[in-house]
């Protein structure tokens, strides 16, 4: 396995030498984006990280809500052991982890949470990686996304929020942003079947001229007494917040928006405007 150096943040260090997927800029931007959104919440949230990997997302959230209880679940044994080391070396409080498949865990646990976060396996019904570790990290089984949204719904409290990060790729085809936005009704139908509603989409672009390569989806729990109630109306779809996040300027330095997101966590030597 390729040797990877630890990632040193301002307030914690993340080891990543034996994990399926290492720490990436995209994952850090996602973590910092959620951290910005939840820092005004009550200081005592319960948070669930589905597929925690190194645990990096948990540490970002712990920094802004240190009194909140955060549980991470990871199936891959090597990634779990690495996360366990990260918890130990950072002397983490209010963080706990489980080595389990999150679908299996969900069937046996009655716990519910205020917030769920996840960078889930993102391919479904496609050719799978020959590397078993990467296969588990990147590939859902058939109908995995429907099961995933059902799991999120069952583990959120009635007023709960969830954020997930997905690549802007579907069935090996890079969709244009226009095609994606036209397909929001389809997304809305899928999540509303599981008592969830889409609050916002954020498309993430490497530069202003690049097509999006990521989406951040914010979901909220809704209570529907009748399971046969049709999906949320197109009026709701038209009210979904749509935002963009540009990562780099033309000179490959971070945009101010991205810098401001990462600055509470990164050790920046300097930053040019």
N, C-alpha and C positions, 0 to 999 in steps of 0.2 A: 504494500500500500504506500502511496506517495506520502512522504513526510511533510507535515504542515506545521508551521510555527504557530505558537499561541497568538491570539489577537488581544492586544492590550487596550482596553478602554480607560476612560478617566477613573472610574470607580470600581472596575472589576476586570478580571482576565478570563478569556475563554480559550481553553485548550480544544483542539479539533483534529488531532492526529489520526484517530481511528473512526471517524464518523462517516456516514454514508454521503452526506452533503456538507461541505465546510461553510463557515461564515462567509456571506457575500454582502456586497454593498446593497443589493436589492433587499436582502433580509433585514439589514440594519435600517434602511429607509422605512420599510414597513413597520419595524418595531418602534422607530422614533415617531412615525406618523400616529400610530395608535397611542403611544405615550402622551403625545400632545393632546389628543382627543379626550383621554380619560383623566388627565391630571386635575380637572375641575370636579371630578366625581367625588362622592363620599370617600373618605380615607380608608374605609374598611370594606373593600369589595372582596368577593370570592371570584377567582379567575382560574380558568382551565385552558391549558395549552395542549392542543391535540397534535401529536407528532412533534415533540419539542426539539429533537436533534441534540445539539450541544447545550440547549437551554438558554441560548442568547436572548430570545424574546422574553423569557421570564425575567432575566436580569434587567432588561430595559424597563419593564413594567414595575419591577420591584424598586427601581430607583425613584420613580415618580409616586408610587403608592406603597411605601415601605411597610405599612401596617396591614396590607391586604394579604390574604392567604392565597397562594398560587400553587396549583397542582399541574405538573407536566406528565404526559404519558408518551412513552416511546417504545416501539416494538423492537427495533434493532438493538441487539445486546451490546455491541461495541459502542454505539452512540449513547446508549443508556449509561454505560460505565464512564464514558467521557463526561457526560453531564453530571454524574455523581461526583467525579473528581472536581468539576467546576464548582459545585455547591460546597464541597469541603474546603477548597482552597480560598474561596471568597467569603467563608464564614457566614453563609447566607442564613438569614432569618425569614421565617414565614414561607419558605419554598420547600416543596416536597415533590418527589418524582416516583413514577411507577414504570416497571418494565413489562409492558403488556400491549397487545393489539387494542387500539381504542374502541373498535367495534365490539370485541369480546368483553372489554371492561364495561362498556355501556349497557350490555345486557344484564350484568350482575350488580351494577351500582345504581342506587336511588339518589345519589347526590345531584344537586342542581347548583348553578353558578350565576353570578351577576353578569360575568363577561366570559366569552369564549373567543380564543384567538387560534389561528391555524394557518400554516403554509402547507396544505395537504398534498398528497400525491396527485399529480395533475394530468396524467394520461389515463385514458379509459379505452379499452378495446383496441389497443394498438400493439405493435411489435414491442416486446419487452426487452430490457437490457439483459445481457448475459451475466452481468455482475449482480448477484443476488441482493447485495446491500443496496445498490442503486435502484434495483427493480422495486424493492419494497418502498423506497423513499419517493419514487416517481410514478408508480403505477397503481391505480385503483383496480380492484376486480370489477367484473361486469356489474352494472347498476350501482357502482360505488358512490357516485355523486348523489344519487337519490337517497341512498342509505346514510351518506354523510350529512346531508341537510336534515334528515330525520333524527339523526343522533344529536345534532346541534339543538334542534327544537326541544328534544326530550331533556336535555341537560341545562337549558336556560330557564331561569325563573320567569315569571309572567311579564316582567318589565326588563328582561335581559337584552344585552347587545352582543353581537358577534362580528368579528372582522376576519376575513380570509383573504389570502393573496394567491392569485393564479396567474400563470403566463398568458399572454394575449395570443394563444395558439389553440386552435381547435382542429382535430383530425388532420394534423400536419399541414394545415393551411393558415397562413398569416392573414387574419381578417383585417380589413380596413376599419378605422374607427367608425365610419359611417355604417358599415355592415353590422358592426357590433351594436351600435345604438339602435338600429332597426330591429335587433333581436332582443331588446330588453323585455318585450312582452313575453317572450319565451322564458327568460330567466324568472320573470315575475310569476309565471304560472308554476314553475318548478318549486320555488321556495314557498309560495303561498299554500301549496298543498300540504306543507309541513308546518303550518301556523307561523310562518315567518314573513316579513316584508322587507323589501330592499329600501334602505334609507338613502344610500349614496353609492356611486361608482367613482373611483379615481383611476384615470388612465395614466400610466407612468411612461415617460419618454426619455430616452438617453439624452437627446438634444431637441431643440425646438423643431428641427427639420426631420427628425426621425419618427417613424410610426411607433405607436405604443408597443411595449414589450411586456408590460405587467398591468394587472388591474387589482385594485383594492376594493373589496365589496363590504359595505357595512350593512348588517342585517339586524332587524329588531323582532322580538317575539311579539306575536299578536294572539289574542284569545278569541277563538271562534267556537261557539257552542255547537254548531251544526257542522260536522265534517263534510257534508255535501254542499256547503255554501260555495258558490263559484269563486274563482280566484279574484284577487283585488282588481278593481276596475282600471280601465285605461286612464281615468282621471288621476289615479294614484301614480301610474307609470309616468305620466307627464310631469308629475311633481318630484320625481326622483332627482336628487342633486347629482349633477355631473361635473366633475372637476378634473383638471389636468395637473400633473406634477412633472416639471422638467428638471432633470438631474444635473446636466452639465451645460455650461456656457460654451461658446465656440472655441475658447482657449482651453477647454477640458477642465477648467476649475468648476467647482460646484456653483450652481445658481444660489442666489441669496436665500431663496425659500428652502432649498435643500440643505444648505449650510446651517440655517437656523434650526432645522429639524435635528440635524446630527450633532450640533455643537455641544449640547448638554452631556453627550456621551463620548464623542471622539476626542482624541488628542490631536488637534490641528496645530501644525507649526506656524502656518500663516494662511491667509486667505485674501486673494485679490478681488476687487469688485469688478 
